[in-house]
Amino acid sequence: MNKNNYDNAPQSLKDYLYYLQIVKGRSELTVKNYYTDLRSFFRYLKVKQGRASENPDDFSEIDISDMTDEDIMSVDLQFAQEFLLYMKAERSNDQKARYRKAVALRQFYKFLTNNKHMFKVSPMANLELPSPKAALPKYLTLEQALEMLTHIDTPDQKRDYCIVVFFLNCGMRLSELVGINLKDIRSTHDTDGNEIYTLKVLGKGSKERIIYLNQACINAYKAYLAPEETDPSSRQAAGCRDMNTREDALFLSRRGTRISNRRVQQIVEECFKSCGLDNMGLSVHKLRHTAATLMYQNGVDVRVLKDVLGHENLNTTQIYTHVSSAQMKNAVNQNPLSGVAPGEKNE
Protein backbone atom coordinates (compact mmCIF):
# COMPACT_ATOMS: atom_id res chain seq x y z
CA MET A 1 0.00 0.00 0.00
CA ASN A 2 1.20 3.48 -0.80
CA LYS A 3 1.33 5.10 2.62
CA ASN A 4 1.22 8.59 1.11
CA ASN A 5 -2.39 7.97 0.13
CA TYR A 6 -3.37 7.87 3.81
CA ASP A 7 -1.02 10.42 5.36
CA ASN A 8 -3.96 12.42 6.71
CA ALA A 9 -5.48 9.39 8.48
CA PRO A 10 -5.14 9.00 12.25
CA GLN A 11 -2.77 6.23 13.30
CA SER A 12 -5.46 3.77 14.38
CA LEU A 13 -7.11 4.08 10.98
CA LYS A 14 -3.77 3.58 9.24
CA ASP A 15 -3.20 0.46 11.33
CA TYR A 16 -6.57 -0.87 10.22
CA LEU A 17 -5.96 -0.14 6.54
CA TYR A 18 -2.60 -1.92 6.62
CA TYR A 19 -4.24 -4.84 8.44
CA LEU A 20 -6.87 -5.12 5.70
CA GLN A 21 -4.31 -5.27 2.93
CA ILE A 22 -1.48 -7.23 4.56
CA VAL A 23 -3.30 -9.65 6.88
CA LYS A 24 -6.72 -9.96 5.25
CA GLY A 25 -5.41 -9.70 1.69
CA ARG A 26 -7.98 -7.12 0.60
CA SER A 27 -7.49 -5.39 -2.74
CA GLU A 28 -6.23 -1.82 -2.99
CA LEU A 29 -9.68 -0.69 -4.16
CA THR A 30 -11.41 -2.33 -1.19
CA VAL A 31 -8.99 -0.70 1.24
CA LYS A 32 -9.53 2.68 -0.42
CA ASN A 33 -13.31 2.28 -0.07
CA TYR A 34 -12.97 1.52 3.66
CA TYR A 35 -10.77 4.58 4.06
CA THR A 36 -13.23 6.83 2.23
CA ASP A 37 -16.20 5.62 4.29
CA LEU A 38 -14.42 5.91 7.64
CA ARG A 39 -13.02 9.32 6.70
CA SER A 40 -16.62 10.53 6.27
CA PHE A 41 -17.40 9.25 9.75
CA PHE A 42 -14.48 11.12 11.30
CA ARG A 43 -15.40 14.28 9.41
CA TYR A 44 -18.91 14.07 10.82
CA LEU A 45 -17.44 13.54 14.30
CA LYS A 46 -15.37 16.73 13.97
CA VAL A 47 -18.45 18.66 12.87
CA LYS A 48 -20.44 17.46 15.90
CA GLN A 49 -17.49 18.28 18.17
CA GLY A 50 -17.52 21.85 16.88
CA ARG A 51 -14.06 21.48 15.35
CA ALA A 52 -15.12 21.85 11.72
CA SER A 53 -17.56 23.84 9.62
CA GLU A 54 -21.19 22.74 9.69
CA ASN A 55 -21.64 23.92 6.10
CA PRO A 56 -22.25 20.77 3.99
CA ASP A 57 -20.26 22.36 1.15
CA ASP A 58 -17.14 22.27 3.34
CA PHE A 59 -17.57 18.65 4.41
CA SER A 60 -15.23 17.11 1.83
CA GLU A 61 -12.41 19.46 2.86
CA ILE A 62 -12.34 18.51 6.55
CA ASP A 63 -8.94 17.19 7.66
CA ILE A 64 -9.02 14.16 9.96
CA SER A 65 -5.29 13.81 10.66
CA ASP A 66 -5.67 15.28 14.17
CA MET A 67 -8.25 12.73 15.32
CA THR A 68 -7.04 10.93 18.44
CA ASP A 69 -7.83 7.54 19.94
CA GLU A 70 -9.85 9.42 22.55
CA ASP A 71 -11.98 10.89 19.78
CA ILE A 72 -12.45 7.50 18.18
CA MET A 73 -13.44 5.97 21.51
CA SER A 74 -15.93 8.72 22.35
CA VAL A 75 -18.67 7.53 19.99
CA ASP A 76 -21.53 5.15 20.68
CA LEU A 77 -24.16 3.26 18.71
CA GLN A 78 -26.59 6.20 18.65
CA PHE A 79 -23.90 8.49 17.25
CA ALA A 80 -23.24 6.02 14.41
CA GLN A 81 -26.96 5.91 13.60
CA GLU A 82 -27.08 9.72 13.52
CA PHE A 83 -24.10 9.65 11.15
CA LEU A 84 -25.89 7.33 8.74
CA LEU A 85 -28.97 9.55 8.86
CA TYR A 86 -26.79 12.60 8.12
CA MET A 87 -25.23 10.83 5.13
CA LYS A 88 -28.71 10.18 3.77
CA ALA A 89 -30.18 13.62 4.41
CA GLU A 90 -27.20 15.90 3.77
CA ARG A 91 -24.87 13.86 1.54
CA SER A 92 -27.53 12.08 -0.58
CA ASN A 93 -26.13 8.62 0.18
CA ASP A 94 -28.40 5.90 -1.14
CA GLN A 95 -29.13 2.67 0.70
CA LYS A 96 -26.17 0.85 -0.81
CA ALA A 97 -23.72 3.60 0.18
CA ARG A 98 -25.03 3.70 3.75
CA TYR A 99 -24.86 -0.10 3.96
CA ARG A 100 -21.18 0.04 2.98
CA LYS A 101 -20.47 2.71 5.61
CA ALA A 102 -22.23 0.70 8.30
CA VAL A 103 -20.15 -2.37 7.40
CA ALA A 104 -16.97 -0.27 7.52
CA LEU A 105 -17.86 1.02 10.99
CA ARG A 106 -18.66 -2.42 12.35
CA GLN A 107 -15.48 -3.95 10.98
CA PHE A 108 -13.23 -1.05 12.06
CA TYR A 109 -14.51 -1.06 15.63
CA LYS A 110 -14.29 -4.84 15.70
CA PHE A 111 -10.59 -4.45 14.82
CA LEU A 112 -10.13 -1.83 17.55
CA THR A 113 -11.77 -4.19 20.04
CA ASN A 114 -10.12 -7.51 19.12
CA ASN A 115 -6.74 -6.38 17.80
CA LYS A 116 -5.95 -3.11 19.58
CA HIS A 117 -7.99 -3.87 22.74
CA MET A 118 -9.43 -0.35 22.92
CA PHE A 119 -12.85 -1.70 23.98
CA LYS A 120 -14.10 -4.70 25.92
CA VAL A 121 -17.13 -4.83 23.63
CA SER A 122 -17.36 -3.02 20.32
CA PRO A 123 -19.80 -0.08 20.47
CA MET A 124 -20.81 -0.92 16.88
CA ALA A 125 -21.51 -4.60 17.45
CA ASN A 126 -25.26 -4.04 17.25
CA LEU A 127 -25.25 -1.45 14.49
CA GLU A 128 -28.03 -2.49 12.10
CA LEU A 129 -27.14 -2.52 8.44
CA PRO A 130 -29.42 -0.67 5.99
CA SER A 131 -30.13 -3.65 3.75
CA PRO A 132 -29.38 -2.73 0.15
CA LYS A 133 -32.04 -3.51 -2.41
CA ALA A 134 -31.32 -6.79 -4.11
CA ALA A 135 -30.84 -6.08 -7.79
CA LEU A 136 -30.74 -8.77 -10.42
CA PRO A 137 -27.49 -8.61 -12.41
CA LYS A 138 -27.50 -7.31 -15.95
CA TYR A 139 -26.22 -9.77 -18.52
CA LEU A 140 -26.23 -10.57 -22.21
CA THR A 141 -28.55 -13.13 -23.71
CA LEU A 142 -26.96 -15.98 -25.63
CA GLU A 143 -27.85 -14.25 -28.91
CA GLN A 144 -26.30 -10.95 -27.76
CA ALA A 145 -23.13 -12.71 -26.58
CA LEU A 146 -22.76 -14.43 -29.95
CA GLU A 147 -23.39 -11.15 -31.73
CA MET A 148 -20.71 -9.47 -29.64
CA LEU A 149 -18.15 -12.12 -30.57
CA THR A 150 -18.76 -11.45 -34.26
CA HIS A 151 -18.17 -7.70 -33.86
CA ILE A 152 -14.68 -7.57 -32.41
CA ASP A 153 -13.08 -5.50 -35.14
CA THR A 154 -10.40 -3.74 -33.09
CA PRO A 155 -6.81 -3.17 -34.32
CA ASP A 156 -5.59 -5.92 -31.95
CA GLN A 157 -8.37 -8.29 -32.96
CA LYS A 158 -6.82 -11.62 -31.87
CA ARG A 159 -5.89 -10.33 -28.43
CA ASP A 160 -9.21 -8.58 -27.87
CA TYR A 161 -11.22 -11.55 -29.12
CA CYS A 162 -9.35 -13.79 -26.68
CA ILE A 163 -10.07 -11.35 -23.84
CA VAL A 164 -13.83 -11.32 -24.52
CA VAL A 165 -13.95 -15.10 -24.99
CA PHE A 166 -12.23 -15.61 -21.61
CA PHE A 167 -14.71 -13.27 -19.91
CA LEU A 168 -17.77 -14.89 -21.47
CA ASN A 169 -16.66 -18.49 -20.91
CA CYS A 170 -14.79 -18.38 -17.60
CA GLY A 171 -16.71 -15.69 -15.70
CA MET A 172 -13.54 -14.15 -14.32
CA ARG A 173 -13.17 -10.71 -12.79
CA LEU A 174 -11.35 -7.86 -14.54
CA SER A 175 -8.41 -7.97 -12.14
CA GLU A 176 -8.15 -11.73 -12.58
CA LEU A 177 -7.91 -11.48 -16.36
CA VAL A 178 -5.36 -8.66 -16.31
CA GLY A 179 -3.26 -10.61 -13.81
CA ILE A 180 -2.95 -13.77 -15.94
CA ASN A 181 0.64 -14.77 -16.71
CA LEU A 182 1.77 -17.09 -19.48
CA LYS A 183 2.80 -19.72 -16.93
CA ASP A 184 -0.72 -19.73 -15.44
CA ILE A 185 -2.07 -21.66 -18.45
CA ARG A 186 -0.99 -25.28 -18.51
CA SER A 187 -1.59 -28.14 -20.90
CA THR A 188 -1.94 -31.73 -19.65
CA HIS A 189 -3.56 -34.95 -20.88
CA ASP A 190 -6.27 -37.07 -19.32
CA THR A 191 -6.21 -40.87 -19.13
CA ASP A 192 -7.63 -41.10 -22.67
CA GLY A 193 -4.86 -38.93 -24.07
CA ASN A 194 -7.09 -35.87 -24.57
CA GLU A 195 -5.38 -32.50 -24.13
CA ILE A 196 -6.67 -30.43 -21.21
CA TYR A 197 -5.93 -26.76 -20.60
CA THR A 198 -6.22 -25.22 -17.14
CA LEU A 199 -5.90 -21.62 -16.03
CA LYS A 200 -4.81 -20.48 -12.58
CA VAL A 201 -6.28 -17.13 -11.52
CA LEU A 202 -5.71 -15.00 -8.44
CA GLY A 203 -9.07 -13.92 -7.02
CA LYS A 204 -10.24 -11.80 -4.13
CA GLY A 205 -8.17 -12.07 -0.98
CA SER A 206 -5.26 -13.43 -3.07
CA LYS A 207 -7.04 -16.79 -3.29
CA GLU A 208 -6.00 -18.98 -6.19
CA ARG A 209 -8.41 -21.16 -8.13
CA ILE A 210 -8.17 -23.35 -11.21
CA ILE A 211 -10.46 -22.87 -14.21
CA TYR A 212 -10.71 -25.46 -16.98
CA LEU A 213 -10.63 -23.86 -20.41
CA ASN A 214 -13.22 -24.99 -22.91
CA GLN A 215 -12.54 -25.34 -26.62
CA ALA A 216 -13.56 -21.78 -27.43
CA CYS A 217 -10.99 -20.45 -24.95
CA ILE A 218 -8.30 -22.83 -26.20
CA ASN A 219 -8.89 -21.82 -29.82
CA ALA A 220 -8.81 -18.10 -29.00
CA TYR A 221 -5.70 -18.52 -26.82
CA LYS A 222 -3.80 -20.43 -29.52
CA ALA A 223 -4.82 -17.97 -32.22
CA TYR A 224 -3.65 -15.05 -30.08
CA LEU A 225 -0.22 -16.60 -29.45
CA ALA A 226 0.22 -18.07 -32.93
CA PRO A 227 3.22 -16.58 -34.80
CA GLU A 228 2.49 -14.52 -37.88
CA GLU A 229 4.50 -14.55 -41.09
CA THR A 230 5.84 -11.12 -40.23
CA ASP A 231 8.50 -9.63 -37.98
CA PRO A 232 7.93 -9.62 -34.17
CA SER A 233 7.17 -5.91 -33.93
CA SER A 234 4.32 -6.05 -36.46
CA ARG A 235 3.12 -9.31 -34.92
CA GLN A 236 2.68 -7.61 -31.59
CA ALA A 237 0.87 -4.69 -33.21
CA ALA A 238 -1.53 -7.16 -34.80
CA GLY A 239 -2.63 -8.42 -31.42
CA CYS A 240 -0.07 -11.23 -31.02
CA ARG A 241 3.11 -11.22 -28.97
CA ASP A 242 6.81 -11.87 -29.18
CA MET A 243 7.33 -15.01 -27.10
CA ASN A 244 10.81 -13.77 -26.15
CA THR A 245 9.47 -10.69 -24.42
CA ARG A 246 10.55 -10.09 -20.83
CA GLU A 247 6.97 -9.35 -19.79
CA ASP A 248 5.34 -12.45 -18.30
CA ALA A 249 1.76 -11.22 -18.75
CA LEU A 250 -0.54 -13.08 -21.12
CA PHE A 251 -2.31 -9.97 -22.38
CA LEU A 252 0.04 -7.20 -23.49
CA SER A 253 -0.43 -3.60 -24.47
CA ARG A 254 1.09 -2.31 -27.70
CA ARG A 255 4.09 -1.20 -25.64
CA GLY A 256 4.73 -4.81 -24.70
CA THR A 257 3.71 -4.32 -21.06
CA ARG A 258 0.87 -5.91 -19.11
CA ILE A 259 -2.44 -4.53 -20.34
CA SER A 260 -4.17 -2.20 -17.86
CA ASN A 261 -7.61 -2.54 -16.30
CA ARG A 262 -8.73 0.64 -18.01
CA ARG A 263 -7.56 -0.51 -21.43
CA VAL A 264 -9.53 -3.75 -21.10
CA GLN A 265 -12.60 -1.73 -20.11
CA GLN A 266 -12.15 0.42 -23.22
CA ILE A 267 -11.83 -2.66 -25.44
CA VAL A 268 -15.07 -4.12 -24.10
CA GLU A 269 -16.83 -0.76 -24.44
CA GLU A 270 -15.70 -0.59 -28.08
CA CYS A 271 -17.08 -4.10 -28.68
CA PHE A 272 -20.43 -3.18 -27.11
CA LYS A 273 -20.63 -0.16 -29.38
CA SER A 274 -19.75 -2.18 -32.49
CA CYS A 275 -22.68 -4.54 -31.97
CA GLY A 276 -25.18 -1.88 -30.82
CA LEU A 277 -25.19 -2.79 -27.13
CA ASP A 278 -23.60 0.42 -25.84
CA ASN A 279 -26.89 1.90 -24.56
CA MET A 280 -27.72 -0.93 -22.14
CA GLY A 281 -25.59 0.14 -19.18
CA LEU A 282 -23.25 -2.83 -19.65
CA SER A 283 -19.69 -3.16 -18.40
CA VAL A 284 -16.85 -5.65 -18.15
CA HIS A 285 -18.36 -7.08 -14.97
CA LYS A 286 -21.59 -7.77 -16.84
CA LEU A 287 -19.65 -10.26 -18.96
CA ARG A 288 -18.94 -12.18 -15.75
CA HIS A 289 -22.67 -12.10 -14.99
CA THR A 290 -23.35 -13.31 -18.51
CA ALA A 291 -21.02 -16.29 -18.16
CA ALA A 292 -22.52 -17.26 -14.81
CA THR A 293 -26.12 -16.87 -16.02
CA LEU A 294 -25.58 -18.88 -19.19
CA MET A 295 -23.84 -21.68 -17.28
CA TYR A 296 -26.63 -21.86 -14.72
CA GLN A 297 -29.35 -21.77 -17.39
CA ASN A 298 -27.65 -24.69 -19.14
CA GLY A 299 -27.60 -26.99 -16.14
CA VAL A 300 -24.51 -26.11 -14.11
CA ASP A 301 -25.15 -26.81 -10.42
CA VAL A 302 -25.05 -23.65 -8.32
CA ARG A 303 -22.44 -25.20 -6.00
CA VAL A 304 -20.16 -25.89 -8.94
CA LEU A 305 -20.81 -22.39 -10.25
CA LYS A 306 -19.73 -21.00 -6.88
CA ASP A 307 -16.30 -22.59 -7.30
CA VAL A 308 -15.98 -21.51 -10.94
CA LEU A 309 -16.68 -17.89 -9.99
CA GLY A 310 -14.52 -17.96 -6.87
CA HIS A 311 -17.29 -16.95 -4.47
CA GLU A 312 -16.62 -17.46 -0.77
CA ASN A 313 -20.29 -17.84 0.09
CA LEU A 314 -22.98 -19.79 -1.72
CA ASN A 315 -25.44 -16.97 -1.00
CA THR A 316 -23.49 -14.75 -3.39
CA THR A 317 -23.96 -17.27 -6.18
CA GLN A 318 -27.67 -17.71 -5.46
CA ILE A 319 -28.44 -14.46 -7.29
CA TYR A 320 -28.11 -16.35 -10.57
CA THR A 321 -30.89 -18.70 -9.52
CA HIS A 322 -33.04 -15.59 -8.98
CA VAL A 323 -32.30 -14.51 -12.54
CA SER A 324 -33.68 -17.80 -13.81
CA SER A 325 -36.75 -17.49 -11.58
CA ALA A 326 -37.42 -13.99 -12.90
CA GLN A 327 -37.22 -15.30 -16.45
CA MET A 328 -39.66 -18.10 -15.71
CA LYS A 329 -42.08 -15.63 -14.15
CA ASN A 330 -41.80 -13.38 -17.19
CA ALA A 331 -42.42 -16.33 -19.52
CA VAL A 332 -45.65 -17.23 -17.71
CA ASN A 333 -46.80 -13.61 -17.75
CA GLN A 334 -46.29 -13.48 -21.51
CA ASN A 335 -48.68 -16.38 -22.07
CA PRO A 336 -51.60 -14.96 -24.12
CA LEU A 337 -54.01 -16.51 -21.59
CA SER A 338 -52.44 -14.66 -18.66
CA GLY A 339 -55.05 -11.88 -18.72
CA VAL A 340 -58.19 -14.06 -18.83
CA ALA A 341 -60.57 -13.40 -15.93
CA PRO A 342 -63.16 -15.82 -14.47
CA GLY A 343 -66.53 -15.70 -16.24
CA GLU A 344 -65.23 -14.08 -19.41
CA LYS A 345 -66.72 -15.38 -22.64
CA ASN A 346 -64.58 -16.08 -25.66
CA GLU A 347 -65.82 -14.09 -28.67
Residue pairs with C-beta under 8 A, 6 or more apart in sequence:
1 17
1 18
1 21
1 22
1 28
1 31
3 14
5 32
5 35
6 13
6 14
6 17
6 35
7 65
8 63
8 64
8 65
9 17
9 35
9 39
9 64
9 65
10 42
10 64
10 65
10 66
10 67
10 68
10 69
10 71
10 72
12 69
12 72
12 112
12 116
12 118
13 35
13 38
13 39
13 42
13 64
13 67
13 108
15 116
16 34
16 38
16 108
16 111
16 112
17 31
17 34
17 35
19 111
19 115
20 26
20 30
20 31
20 34
21 28
21 31
24 205
25 205
25 206
25 207
26 34
26 205
27 175
27 204
33 100
33 104
34 104
34 107
34 108
37 100
37 101
37 104
37 105
38 104
38 105
38 108
39 64
40 83
40 87
40 91
40 101
41 80
41 83
41 101
41 104
41 105
42 64
42 67
42 71
42 72
43 52
43 59
43 60
43 62
43 64
44 83
44 86
44 87
45 67
45 71
45 74
45 75
45 79
45 83
46 52
46 62
46 64
46 67
47 53
47 54
47 59
47 62
48 79
49 71
52 58
52 62
53 59
53 62
56 90
56 91
59 90
59 91
69 118
72 112
72 118
73 118
73 119
75 123
76 123
77 123
77 124
77 126
77 127
80 102
80 105
80 123
80 124
80 127
81 127
83 101
83 105
84 98
84 101
84 102
84 130
87 93
87 97
87 98
87 101
88 98
93 101
95 130
95 131
95 132
95 133
96 132
96 133
98 130
99 129
99 130
99 131
99 132
102 127
102 128
102 129
102 130
103 129
105 124
105 127
106 122
106 124
106 125
106 127
106 129
108 124
109 119
109 122
109 123
109 124
109 125
110 122
110 124
110 125
112 118
112 119
112 122
113 119
113 120
113 121
113 122
134 319
134 322
136 319
136 322
136 323
136 326
137 286
137 289
137 292
137 293
137 319
137 320
137 323
138 280
138 281
138 282
138 286
138 289
139 286
139 289
139 290
139 292
139 293
139 294
139 323
140 148
140 168
140 277
140 282
140 286
140 287
140 290
142 294
144 275
144 277
145 168
145 290
145 294
147 275
147 277
148 164
148 168
148 271
148 272
148 275
148 277
149 161
149 164
149 165
149 168
150 275
151 271
151 274
151 275
152 160
152 161
152 164
152 271
152 274
153 274
154 160
154 239
154 267
154 270
154 271
155 237
155 239
156 237
156 238
156 239
156 254
157 238
157 239
158 220
158 223
158 224
158 226
158 238
158 239
158 240
159 224
159 239
159 240
159 241
159 251
159 252
160 239
160 267
160 271
161 220
161 223
161 224
162 220
162 221
162 223
162 224
162 251
163 177
163 251
163 264
163 267
163 268
164 267
164 268
164 271
164 287
165 216
165 217
165 220
166 172
166 177
166 217
166 220
167 177
167 268
167 284
167 287
167 288
167 290
167 291
168 287
168 290
168 291
168 294
169 213
169 214
169 216
169 217
169 291
170 199
170 211
170 213
170 217
170 291
170 308
171 288
171 291
171 292
171 295
171 308
171 309
172 201
172 211
172 288
173 203
173 204
173 285
173 288
173 310
174 261
174 264
174 265
174 284
174 285
175 261
176 201
176 202
176 203
176 310
177 201
177 251
177 264
178 249
178 251
178 258
178 259
178 260
178 261
178 264
179 201
179 202
180 199
180 201
180 249
180 250
180 251
181 248
181 249
181 250
182 248
182 249
182 250
183 248
184 199
184 200
184 201
184 250
185 197
185 198
185 199
185 200
185 213
185 221
185 250
186 197
186 198
186 200
187 195
187 196
187 197
188 195
188 196
188 198
189 195
189 196
190 196
196 212
197 212
197 213
197 217
197 218
197 221
198 210
198 211
198 212
198 213
199 210
199 211
199 212
199 213
199 217
200 208
200 209
200 210
200 211
201 208
201 209
201 211
201 310
202 208
203 209
203 310
204 310
204 312
205 312
207 310
209 307
209 310
211 308
213 221
224 239
224 240
224 241
225 240
225 241
225 243
226 240
227 235
227 240
227 243
228 234
228 235
228 238
228 240
230 238
232 242
232 244
233 242
235 241
235 242
236 242
236 252
236 254
236 256
237 254
241 252
241 256
242 256
245 252
245 256
247 256
247 257
247 258
249 257
249 258
249 259
251 258
251 259
251 264
252 258
252 259
253 259
253 260
253 263
264 284
265 283
265 284
268 283
268 284
268 287
269 278
272 278
272 280
272 282
288 309
289 320
292 305
292 308
292 309
292 317
292 320
293 320
293 323
293 324
295 305
295 308
296 302
296 305
296 320
296 321
296 323
296 324
297 324
300 308
302 314
302 317
302 318
302 320
302 321
303 314
303 317
305 317
305 320
306 314
306 316
306 317
309 317
311 317
332 338
